[in-house]
Amino acid sequence: MALVHPSTHSPTSTSDPYALPSSFPSSIASPLSWTGTDLADESYIYYLTPTDLSEIKNGLEVFKSYGLNGDLATPSTFPLPTLGAKLRAISSGLYTGRGVCLIRGLTPEMYEPEEGMVVFMGVQSYIAGAKGRQDEKGNMVVHITPSAYESKHARHSMDSL
């Protein structure tokens, strides 16, 4: 059970802009309320199997055959016949269980940068029906680079970075 930090649990009449209303509970009993210690068992981690990785590779090839931009990766354009069901189960756990999951097994070396983003979008499409936008332009993946002169700041298409 996670506790609300005492310094943030105070009446809203204080000048502290981060203070919680006095009606808020001091603790919450829920699977969504966890601490780092609660995650020590690593049951929230899903390790992709060789079969999963093969499905992802095949899903990417199917997606590329359509010539679509990465933001159009969906279960119908990025097929994952077996892994898709596992990802939907993970999604259920995100919404009704702990609210956290880590998927391991993909490395940057497996794909070109553009392909890696499409893989991310394709896998994500099984976990959440809507894609989050990170800026007012609608970009879904934003890269932070150390140079103001590099144009690799935001891409979610099959176009070269």
N, C-alpha and C positions, 0 to 999 in steps of 0.2 A: 504494500500500500504506500503510495507516495503522499508525502505531507506537503502542504502549502507552507512556504517559508514564512515564519512568524513576522518578519519585518514587512512582508507584503500583505499580510492579513490584518487590515485595519479599516476603520470606517472610511467611507468615501469623503467625509468632511475634512480630511487632512489635505494639506497642499501637495502631498505625494501623488504625482500623476500615474504611478504604477500601483497604487493601493487597490486592493480588491474590495468590493462592497462588503459591508459587515455581515450581510446575509449569506456570503459564500462559506462553504464548509472548510474546516481546517484540514480535512483529509478526504480522499475519495477512494472508495472500495470498488474497483472495476478492473477487468483485464487490461483496459487502456491506461491504467494508472500503474506505472512500473518505474523501477530505478535500474541503474546499470547492474546492480547485484542480481536483480531478477532475471537478467539476460545472460547470466554466466553460463547457463547450460547450453547455450547456442542452439536451442531448438527453433529459434527464429531464422536460422540460416538454411537456405536451400542450395545444395551443391548440384550444379548441372552435371548430368551424366554424359558419357560419350554419345549415347543415343539422342539426348536432348540437344547437344551441340551439333550433331548431324542434321537434326530437324531444323535448327535455326539456320544453318548454312543453306539447306534446301529452300526454306521459307524466303531467305534473302534472294536466292536465284529466281524464284517465282515472282517475287515483288519486282525485281529488276526487269523481268521480261515485260512487265506492264508499262515501263517507262514513266512511272509516277514520281512525284516528289515525296520525300520522307514523311511529311505530315499526313499523307494519305495511307499510311500503313495501318491496316485493320486486320482482324482475324480472317476476313475474306480475301485480302490482298497479300497477306503474310501468313500463309497456312502453317500451323504447328499442330499436326493431327493428334499427337499424344501429349506433348508438352503443354499444349493449350489447356487441357483439362487440369493439369497440375497448377498452372498459373492462375486459373479461375479459382481453384481451392485456396491458393495463397491470397488472392483478392478477397475472398470471403473472410479469411483470418485478419486481414487488414481492417475490414469494416466492422467485424463483429467480435474479434479477439483482441490480441495485443496491440494491433495497429502498427506493427513494425515487422519487416522482413528484409533479409539481405540475400540476394541471389549471387552466388559465386560460381566462377568457372569461365567467364569471358575475360579475355585480356586484350588490350589495345593492339597487340601484335597480330591478332587473328584476322583483322580486317583493315582495309584502307579507312581513313577517317570518315569519308562519306558513308561507306558501308556500315561502319560501326554505329553511326547515328541512326541509320535506317533499322539496324538490328535493335537498338535501344527503343525506337518508336514501335517496332513490330512487337517486341516482347511486352512493352508497356500497354499496348492495345488490348491485351488479354487481361490485364490487371485492373485497368481503369478505362471506362468508356470514353471519358473526356480527357483531352490533353491540356495541360496547364500552359498558359502563355507567360513568358518571362518579361515581356516588355510591351509597350503600346503598339509596336509594329506587328505583333503576333508571333514573334520568334519563340520557339519552344526550347531550343538549346542555345545557350549563349556561352561562347568561349571567352575567357579572360586572358588576354595576352599582355606581355610587358611593354609592348610598343604601340604607341598611338598611330603608327604608320602602317600597321598590318591590318589587312581587311578581313582577317579570319575571326571577326567578332561574333557573328551569328549566322548559322546556316542550318537548315533542315531540309535540304533538297539533295538530289543526286548530282548537282553541279559540283565541280571541283572547288575545294577550299582554296 
